[in-house]
């Protein structure tokens, strides 16, 4: 605001006016000795107490953060959660490492709840932001990070909390696993449906982010092997069956995407510098799929030895038959897991090479996409840890430890940069909001289908056509 006129010495006294941002001039309120105003004016913002200004500024910044809070923030839970799991399962343990793992686990739970609260606030305050995010061809794919971040919490509940807190907490962990599995299946199938019908895509725009929705069921399927190990036999058997189905839903789609992503890299070359880290994402289904095959088969094998049951019922197979079946599945799974881990090794070497090649010619600015490196490499390391257990191999223990330490060091770096960016406020950015002009779009019921179709003839239009025919 600026003052339009003031009193001049020696001249006629004019009543000061204030020009508001709207362009309207209003007289400033002047009070006499009796406290009555000599002019009727609206209250000026300049009259606000100084303490109110920082509060309003803080409120505006809080709203900006909530409005720009995207699902990609749950990748922080993925990276933090896998670090807690790796430290808990590290082949070479030292005193206090379990405590460090549990502290990181607790911190990850708090982060997850905080992110969930902020996300809920975003879509409650601005409900139109949910369809805006859902129909965005890139941001919607990050919904897979929610399920995978949740899975790391479920895994640590099964690995650390349930053994300490008893069977009641084991049942609670099982319930969490079922809830997360339903979410993962919806994401794994729902996002490809949107890609086929509502999203606009091109081959040269494909990035590793495409793997996020389909890998969510690979992660929850592999988690089933961990959860089944703490359950009663009949619950464990059901969990293993559902886990293998989930593994199949995501792993098959991930392999299809690898071929598509390979074509994109070969024809249109590597993604821009801001997205080059996404080249590590194909490592995720290979590492997690490898771990899942090992863990599910190992849990089934242990179940057959302790109860004489495998996938079949006691009426359909004897105890010896069940052990034979479980042993066969276990042996085949080790070979299949080795094949998947080898495929992941190819993607790891390629991703590191692409990253170094890009960094040698241009500067790489930090963003939330860097968290996309921690989880794929982390699950690749967890598969190596499982190989060390199943094969009782010292070489695998060394490989698993080296990979795990690399993940921890990178996590420390990325977590520090994320904290600095969050304190400065420059890391909060929503691409779908920016494309909408920087503010939530108005509610729209327009048809978002991108495929061609002949509209149905409604009952009203049919009745009109009949009337016209009679006339």
C-alpha positions, 0 to 999 in steps of 0.5 A: 500500500502507498499513501495517496496524499499527505499534509504539506507545511503551509498548505491546506490540510488534506485527509490522508488516503490509502491506496489498497492493492485493489486500487480503491482509495479510502480515507485513513481513520483519524480519531479526535480527542474523544476517541470518535473517528472523523471518517469511516474507513476499513481497518488497515493491515498496517495496523496489525500488531508486529507479532501477527505478521510472523504468524501469518507468514509462517501460516502461509509457508505451512500452506505452501508446504502442504500444497506442494507435498507430493507422494514422492516424499514416501520414497524417504520412508523407503530409503530410511526403512531399508537402512533399518532392515539392513542394519538389523540383518547385517551379517557382521553384527556388533554390540549396539547395532540392533539399537541403532537399527531400532532407533532408525525404525522408530524414526521412520515410523514417525516420518511415515505418520507425519507424511501421511498427516500432511498428505491427508491435509493436502487432499482435505484442504484442496480436494481437487489436488487428488485428481490433479495428481492422479491424472498426472502422468509422472506424479501419480506413479509415485503412489507406489512409494507409499506402499513400499515405504509402508512395507519397510515398517511392516518388515521391521515389525516382524523382524524386531518388534513381534519377537519382543512383544509376543504373538499379539503383536505378530497378529497386528503385523499380519493385519498391517501386511494385509492392508498394505497388500490390498493397497499394493495390488490397487496401485500395481493394477490401477496405475497401468489402467490410468496409463492406458486410458488417462495419461499421455505418454511417449517412448522418449518420456519413459523413465525408471519411475514407471517401475514404481507402481508395479514393484509395489506388489513385488515388495509386499510379496517378498514381505510375506515371507518375513511375516509368515515366519512369525505366524501360526502354520495355517496363517503362514501357509495362506500368507505364502500363497498370497505372497507368491501371487503378488510376486507374480503380478509385479515381477512379470510386469517389471520384466516387461517394463525392463524391455521397454526401458531398454528400448527407450535408453537405446533409441532416445539415450539416457534421461535428463540430468534431473532424472538420471538417478531413476536409471537405478530403479530397474534394480529394485524388482531384481533385488526384491524379486530375488530376495522374495523367492529366497525368503518365501521358499525358505519359510515354506521349507522350515514350515514343512520340516516343523509341521509336515505341511507345504502348499498342499493340505494334509489330506492331499499330501503326506508329511514326506510328500510335503517336505519333498515338495518344499525342498524342490521349491526351495532348490529351484527358487535359489537358482531363479533368485541367482538369475534375477540377482545377476540381471540386477547386477547388469542394471547396477553396473549400467546405472552407475556408468550412466550416472558417472557419464552424466556427472562428468559433463554436467552438474547434477542438482539434488532433488527428491529423486535421489532417494530412488537410489537408496531403496533399489540398492538396499533390496539388492543388498538384502538379497545378498544377505539372504544368499549368505544365510541360505548358502552359508557363504563367506563371500556372500557375507562380504558382498552383502556387507559392502553393499549395505555400507554403501547404502548407509553412506548414501542414505546419510548423504541424501538425508542430510541434503533433504534436511537442508532443503526442507529447512530452506523450503526449496525442496517442496515442489509439485510438478502437477501444481506447477503445470496447473498454474501454481494454484489448485485448479477448479473442480472439473468433471470433464472426461479425461479419457484419451482414447477414441470411442463412440459415445453411448446413446443415453435413454434421454437421447433415445426418447427424443429421437422417438418423439422426433420420429413420430412427429 
